[in-house]
Amino acid sequence: MVRGLKSLVADYRTRSASGYSGDSWAPFAKALDSAASVAADASATAPEVAAAKTALVTAADNLVAADAGTFQTITNDVFWNDTSGNPIYSQGGGVFRFGDTYYWYGVHYTGAELYRANPTRKYDGDVSFVSIPVYSSKDLVNWKFENRVATRSTSLGSGTTLGSAAWVGRLGVSYNENTGKYVLVVQAYLPSRGGDGVLFLQGDSPTDNFGYGYFQTQIVNSPTTGTGDQTVFTDDDGKDYLIFSNRSGRARAFVGKLRESDSLRVEPGVQIGYNASGREGNAMFKLDGKYYHAASDLHGWNTSVTHVIESTSSNIQGAYTSEYTLQGTEMDYSHVTQTGFFVTVKGTVQNAVIYAGDRWADFAWNGIGYNQWMPVTKSGARPQFHSVSQWQFNATTGEWRVGPQNNYVLNPNFQADRIIVPQVQGWANFRESGPSSIVTNVNGGANGSRFGLQIGATQSYAGGVWQQITVPAGTYALSLFARTSGSLSAAQVTVADASGNSRTYNVPASSGWSRRELAGIPLSAGTAIVTIRAASGNGYLFVDDLGLVKTSVDTQPTRYEAETGPAVCQGTIDSNHAGYSGSGFCNGDNATGAYAQFAVNMSAAGTATLAVRFANGASSARPANLMVNGSTVATVSLESTGAWSTWATKTLTVSLNAGSNTIRLDPTTAAGLPNVDCLDVGAVT
């Protein structure tokens, strides 16, 4: 165990005080020196080593970056590589933060290699186990391969190895504060040890070679041995839980605490949910003090909406609501995934939740990516899933924004259903004439994909499909792959917005798949409708890989001055410190709740960037709750700027409604707010 502490000390010796706030660096430096002393003491006991490691990990976790971080781009629907350019193989795993570093664990199957080499055919569920790799990252975007913490040769005792397992699947990792061990909790089927169960492997560091700890076949209160699907959830207090369903039927959702003494057992499970149809992909996240259990339909690794139950108390094993659909997962079945795991980031500006979806379904013909990550925010009383193909995330502040290459069309490859259907998910059919059924997601799309849209019939018809989406204002490019058969009197794709702007692309005849594009489409902010229409006596239009990407640069944000109505300043409007914009600034009363409030009007609902300009000449930060339309969405630390004439800007990302919005900075201490100059509000995305 001392070996693990020594490697931890060596790693943290590479940190520099200049990269962190003084308040967070001082306890970290003290814990690091103490841990180094214990690591060098040949007589140190196991409890002393564990205590030193825990203190160091905790201090590292509390480090606060001195800078504001950077936005890194997350691109979905593509294969992901590590920082060395090698494939990331990480199915059914999870991301866990230990100290100041994120670690991503998952399973490498042979089917993943085959699919990556040729994603145009099925591999009939090739889930032959190769290893459990681990990757590390500071920003959750750039991942460095560290080690294969378990392989086929990992010993399970009694002469058996992990290679003898008939199944190795869903997994998570916990750090045990009492033993100083990192415990890998794996769903496994081990014929030599009684069948289905939960396998515990443990190591001295997050990237160690993990060894056998225990195999638990039965969790008390579960009606079956083993688990259905499972993930590990670590609460704010450091306690670890297994989130799982019963194996056969998977109708019951459980939360079982990992034994605090060593994390090598799951204590009796507490049932928190039930659905007779069964659920899989069981995972949990926490947002604004509530626990959310999420799961997918039980139908063979296929995609679905995300089903959620939420806690009605502060007890993770307490009562939960009835099930509802996570908003935003309906039109493209959770971005063509099933629930994998969630990552929670405690940023300097706001907390963030990332949905990490699995996309495998026999590993074939299901898109070109496995790991699909999307932001989850709070929309009113319930969470909101944002289905984006590209977005940007700042792991330091917790802020996110839509990426410049995001495709605003949902289910653009017509593959979310995973079977041939006459009503494609996310698209509404319309018929102008002819037979009642002229639409299907035909077997065989562009570039070897499994599905594509087919409109047509062997008799006279007219009609197609349409989809309503929400877009920011700008200029767009429409792209698609298309082919035709027979003679068509109409084959077109139209994009129209709520302001009356409309552009139509007439698809030329082509017996083979060809990429088409229409650029320079102006769209106003708000709703837009994409329509695919065909008409013929006996012809067909085939469309696949539809894209609608914004090509224009965003316009300047709208500025709201704190001294100008309808803004409200609970204090005085002053102008005695230079550097402000407008005619003055809000000098709030020195009191809790002495707020500054802005009335903001938006042309469309969506995510917007707020920039608060302030000056704080006091020696300490003046924190405030950021309230949007009456609900607290974040706590903002408005740090000292050194002088009352030195102005700084704090950037935040929030969800706003179409029309009027109220944005309030509500101080949480008796010092009140710093001086507030103005609020800049960007266009919604």
Protein Blocks (a to p, Z undefined) as FASTA:
>chain_A
ZZmmmmmmmmmmmpcfklpcfklmmmmmmmmmmmmmmmmmmkbcfklmmmmmmmmmmmmm
mpccfbeojaddddehiacddfkopacddehiadddehjbccddddddfklmmmmmomcb
ceehpabdfbdcddddfklmaccdfbdfbdfklcgejhiafklpcbdcdddddddfklop
acdddddddfknopaaddddddfbfkbccddfbdcfbdghiabecjfbdcddddfkopac
dddddfehplaccdddddfklopaccddddfbdcfkopehiacddeehiacddddddeeh
iacdddddddfbfbfklccddddddehilmnognoiadfbdcddddfkbccdddddddfe
hoianbjbfbdcdddddehjbccddddfbdcddfknopacddfkbcfbghklopmnopac
fbdghiacddfbdcfblcdcdehieehiabdcdeddfbdcdddddddddddedddddddd
dddehjdfbdcdddddfkopacdddddddfbdcddddehiacdedddddddddddfkbcc
ddehiacddfbdcdddddddfkbcfbdceddddfkbghiehjbdcdddddehiacddddd
dfbgcddddddddddfbfbdcdddddeehiafbdcddddehiakbccdddddddddehjd
ddddddfbfnlpaddfbdcddddZZ
